[in-house]
């Protein structure tokens, strides 16, 4: 329906952008907190780089 109806698309895009901005802000806060917390592990084996943590966050959610 979204791609077939221009009026619907025009009405929905602002809401989608707001939701995406809220998601990005929440993700950024949680990601930075997670990186900070895991950097405090005593064992270097448990520490991950930001790139590795980001890759793990992008993987498919195992809980769904």
N, C-alpha and C positions, 0 to 999 in steps of 0.2 A: 504494500500500500504506500509505503514511504516514497518509493521511486516512481510510482504511477500517478500520484496526485501532487501537483506543484504547490497548491495552497497548503496542503497538509505538511509538505516538506518545509515550506517557508515558516510555518507555525512551530514546527518541531525542532528546527536547527538551533534556535536560541536556548531552548531547554537542554538540548543535548550538549551544547558547548558549556553551559553552566555546570552540568553534571560532570563533564569531563574535567573541567577546571577544579571542581571540588575533589574528585577522585585523585587527580594529580597532586594537589596540595596535601591530602591525607597520605598518599603513598610516599611522597617526599619526606614528610615528617617521620613516618614510621620507619622508612628505609634508613634515614640518618640515625635514628635512635638505635635500630638494630645493629648498624655498623659500629656505632659507639660502644654498645654493650658487648658485642662479640670481640672487639679489640682489647677488652679487659681480661680475656681468658689468659691464664698463666701458660698454658701449652700452646705453642705456635701452631701445632697441628690443627687445633680447633679454630684458629683465626682464618678468615677468608678475606680476599681482596674485595674492593667495592665491585669490581667487574664480576667476580664469581657470585657475590650476593645478588647482584642485579640479574644475572643469568638465571639463578635459582628462583627469583621472584617472577620472572617471565615464563617459567615452565608452567605447564598445565596444573591447575589446582588439584591436588590429590584428594581433597575432601569432598569434591562434588561427584 
